[in-house]
Amino acid sequence: MSDAIQWTADAEARLKEIPFFVRPAARKKIERFAQEAGINQITIEVYEQAKQKFGSN
C-alpha cells in the first residue's frame, strides 16, 4: 500500500510527531483512510482528516 500513496514532506514531518512505537500502525491507518477516499497523496489536510476520523486530537 505504501508504494501507491505518496506523502508530502509536511505530512511526513507531522507523522514523526507520533511516538515511534505506534507510528507504523498510524501510517497504515492514515494510508488506508486515504485509499478508501480515493486519495493518492497524504497532505497535512488529509492527515488531519484521518486524525479526526480516528479520534486522535
Sequence and secondary structure as in RCSB ss.txt:
>XXXX:A:sequence
MSDAIQWTADAEARLKEIPFFVRPAARKKIERFAQEAGINQITIEVYEQAKQKFGSN
>XXXX:A:secstr
 TTT EE HHHHHHHTTS TTTHHHHHHHHHHHHHHTT  EE HHHHHHHHHHTT  
